[in-house]
Amino acid sequence: MVSLKHKRILFISNKIKKQHQGGREKLTYLNIKIIKELFNENFFLYEVKKKKINSISDIIFAITGNIDGVSNEEIKKINEIIKKKKINYLYIDGSNLGKLSRKIKSKKIKILTFCHNVEANFFFQKFRIFTNPRNFYIFLVNYFSELQAVFFSDYLVFLNKRDQSLMFNYYLRKKSFIIPMSMQDQFKYFKNSINKSKFIIFVGSKFYGNIKGIEWYINKIVPFINLKTYFIGKDLNQSNFPKSSKVIFKGYVKNLNYWYKKALFIVAPILDGSGMKTKVTESLMHGKHVIGLKEAFVGYEKFENIIGKKCFKDKDFIKSINIYETKRLNYFNLRLRGIFLKNFSNYSMKQHYKKIFNKI
């Protein structure tokens, strides 16, 4: 095994908020934590602060890859750090920062780009749903940034095989690795017993896949089930959603553990998206079953029959919820916890990174 003792790595990401709430922020934070553990004092972090596009020159330069805070000034600073710290590995957290890989001057370093999504596909799907010039422009700038990430990185890291194949379809190349969606284990053991709650939960952020999925769920599923559904996440409630006494929007909550513990199980009515769904990994962490549409189970295919029920239409979803309501479910399922620990936890992620750095 290759020793990392004398190797140095520079980790580049967008600026991380102190309260990392979204799935992407949580994954970035965990990537930093794990890689820092591997490299110790030879780990260096540089955060690129996102900036809004305000002028015509910003609009023009965005096409070249100047998005999410990337600029010639930032690139100059990064090159100075690489030279000063004698960096061996450059780890870029997001294919949206692709211009960095093209502009890094040293040929002595290996560049790894972590792909949270296939950004081109993510924004193209958004454009298809919300067709307007602004969304087409966002798709274009992300496509050209990602193009640079693909062709100028030495390796790409994906969350699942679907994204790996999609990236090849868009750009036709790249050496790559797969590290499944992982999370820091935050579960606190408690005395287990039969869960007699009468509600289920949806946990997620405000993005087009979630909003469309929630709208579908309220219209197609809620009228035909008995359980209440709590929707947890900032700004999920939309004015066009029909009102129902069985639908409660809680907004942002500090203590997700409480809601995962009390819920009978989790629903994931996700129609579109990319990457892997944080809510499924969180559910496994808390030993909870998941009922969701097929998009929710991307990357979890090996365990989908154990995790819960993958549904393809509204009738499947309704039937599954009503069946699970009648089961004697514990507050947490040890088998699901075991799947999380072995495959989707900070412990499993660390093993993946050890193997990757041993190969490159």
N, C-alpha and C positions, 0 to 999 in steps of 0.2 A: 504493500500500500504506500502511495506517495505521501510523504510528510508535508504538512502545510506550515511547519514551523518557520520556514524561511521564505514563505510566499506572502505576498501582500495583495489585498483586494480593496478596490474602491467601489462602494455601493452608491449608486445614484438613483434618486427617486424624486418625485414631487414632494413638496414640504408636507410633513406629517402633522396632523392636528393632535393636540394632547389627548383629546377624547376621540379615538379612532372608532367611529360608529359603523360605517359601511363595511360591506364584505371585502372590498378591495383594500381599504385602509387597514383592516385587521390582518389581511394576508401580507401586505407590505411590512407591517410591524413585525409579524412572525418571521418573515424572510430575514429581516434585519437581525432579529434576536438569534436565530439559529446560525446564520453565517458568522455573526460576531462570536458566538461560542466556539466555532470551528477555527477562526483565525486569531482570536484573542486581541493582543495589542497591535496586530498587523491588519486589523479591520479599520477602514476609514469610510466615513459617511459624508456625502454631499447632497444637500437638498435643493432642488430647483423650485423656486416659488412661481406658481401659476400667475399669469398676467392676462388681463382681458384684451381682446383685439379692439382697439379704439380708433385707429386711423387707416387711411388707404394704404400706407406703406406696411402697416401690420397685416392687412388683408393679403397683400402681394407676397410678403415674406413668409406668411403662414403656409403657402403652397410649397415652399422649399423645405419646410420642416420646423419653422419657428412657431411651434405651438406649445401650450402648457409650460411656458416659461423658458423654453429653449431659445437661445440667442447667441450671436457671435461672442458677446461678452462672457456669457456663461461658459461657452466652449473653451474660451481662452483660459478662464480660471481653472477649469477641469484639467486641461492639458498641463498647466503649471503644477497642479497637485500630483498628477501622474509622474511628472519628471522629478519633482522634489522628493516624493515618497517612494520612488522606484517601484511603481505598481506592476504587479504581474497579471492580475485579473481585474477586468472592469465588468461590474454587474449592473445592468441597466434595468430598472424596475418598470417595465412597460414599453410595448412596441410603439406607443405614441411618441416616445422620445428618440425615435429612430435616427434623427439627424446627428445625434451625439456619436453614434457608432461610425457614421461616415466621416466625421470631422476629427476623430481622435488620431493624432499623428503617429504615435508610437506603434511600430509593427512588432514590438517585443511582447505585447500583452494579448491575452485571450479575452474576447468580448462575449459575454453571455447576456442575452436579453430575455427577461421573464415576460411571457405573454399572458396577461390577465384575461384578455379576450383576443379574438381576431377582430381588431378594431374596424377594419374595412367592412367586414360582414355586419358587425354590431350597428354601425352607423348607416349602412345601406338598408338594413331591415327597418331602422327607425325612419329613414327617408321614405320607404315604401308605405309605411303606416301614416306618417305625417308628411305628405308630399308638398314641399315648398322649397324655394331657392336657398334659403338659409340652411336647411338640413342637407341639401345636395352639396353645398359648399363644405359643410362640416365633414361629410363623407369624403370629399375629394382631399381635403388637407390631411385627414387621418390616413387615407389610402397612401398618399405619397410619403408621409412620415414612416408608416409601417413598411413600405417598400424599401426604404433605406435600412430599417432595422433588419430586415430579412437578408439583404445582400451584403451588409457590412458587419454583421455580427458573425462570430465564429460558430456560436451555438444558440439555439432557441430553447426555451423551457416552456412546456405547455401544461395545462391542467388536465387535459384528456385527449383521447385519440380523435374525437370529433373535431376539436379545434386544430389539431395537428394536420388533419386531412384538409380542412377548410383553408388553412394557410397555404398548403401546397396548391390547392385549386386556384387561389388568387395570385400566387407568386411563383409557383413551380419549383421551389427548392428549399432546402436547408437541413443541416444536421441538427438533430433535436433530441431532447429528453422529455419525459413526462413525470411530473410530480403532482399527484392528485391534490385537490383542495384540502388544506390542513388548517387546524386551529389550535391555539393554546388551550390545553385542558383546564377548564374552569369549574368543573363539576365538583360539588362538595357532597360527600356521601351522607345519607340520612337513613333513618329506619324506614324500610320499604313496606308498603301495604297496598291493598286494593284502592284504586283511585275511583272515587264516587262523584267526581266533578261532572258537570253537565255542559261543558263548553270545550271548544277547540280553538286553536290559534293559527294565525298567519303572521309571519315575521318577515319584514322586508323593507327596502328603501323605495323612494319614489323614482322609478324609472319606467319607461314605456311598457316593458314586458310585464311588470307587476301591476301597473294601473289597468292595462287591458285584461289581465288575468282576473283581477278583483272584480271588474265590471261583469265579466263573463260569469264568475262564481255567484255574484249577488243575483243576477238575472236567471241563471240556469239551475243553480244548485240550492240556494237558500230556501226557496219556497217548498222544497220537497224533503227537507231534513228537520229534525227536532232540536238539535243542539244549537246553542248560540255560538257565533264565531267572533272572536276578538281579533281585530287587525292592529298589529303593533308595528309602528314605524312612523317617522316624521312625514307629515303632509300627504298621507295616503288617501285621505278622504277627498273626493271630488264632488263638485256641485251636481254633476249629471247622474250620480249613483242613485238608484231608487232607495227609498227609506224602508227599513225593516227593524222590528223589535229584536230580531235574531242577529243583527249586525251591529257591532260596537267598535268604533274607532278609538283606540287608546292613545294614538300619537307616539311620541318618543317616551320610552320608559328607561329608567336607570338600572333597574333590577330585572334583567331578562330571566335570570335563574328562577325567580318566583313563578313566572308565567309558564316556563317550560315544565316546571315541577307540577303545577296544578292542572295544566291542560290534559285532556284525555289522549289526544294525539295532535299531529300537526297537519295542516293542509297546505298544498303548494300548487295552486292553479296557474301555472306559468305557461303562457302561450308561446312566447318568443324569448330569446336571450342568447347568451354566449358564456363561455367558461363553465364553472360548476357552481351550483347554488349553495351559498353559505348556510341558508336555513336548513338544508338537509344535513350538512355536517354538524351544525349546532344541535339538531334533533337527535342525531346519533350520540353526540356527547352526553346528552341528557337522558339517553335510553328511551327515546320516544319514536313511535311508528310514524310514518309519513304516508299520506294519501295525496297523490299529485298527478299532473299530466306528464306526458313523456319527457318534455323539456326539463322537468325538475330532476329526472333520474339520469341525465347525461353525465357520464363519468362514474356513476354508481351502479352500472348494469350488472356487475358481478354479484351484487348483494340485493338487487331490487326486490326479489321475492321474499327476502327476510325483512328488509326495511319496512315494507308496507305494501301498497298497491299502486301500480302504474296504470293510469286510466287513459283512454283514448277519446272518450266522448262523455257528455254530461250524464248519460244513464249509468255508465261505469262508475262515475264519481259519486253519484247519489247512492247507488247500491253499496259501494264500499264504505261510505260514511255510516250508513244505517246498519251495516253488518258489524263494523268496529264498535259502534255505540253499544251493542249488546254483549260484547266480550268483557270478560273480567280482566281488566288491564291494571297492572301495577303502576305506581308512580314512576318507576323506571325499569327498563328491561336490561338485564346484565349482558345478554347476548349482543344487543345493539351497542352497548357501551364497549364491548370487546372488539366489535368491528371498527368502531371509532379509534380506539387506542392503537390497534395494529395497523390501520390503513390511512387514517385521516387526522392524526394528532401531531403535535409538535415533536413527539418521539419518533414517529415514522418519517416525518419530513427530514429530520436530522440524518437519518440513515440514507435517505435518497441523496442528499447533498454530499455526504461522504463518498458515495459511489461515483457521483458525477465528477467531483474534483480528483478522484483517483484515476478516472479515465482520461481527463484532459490535461 
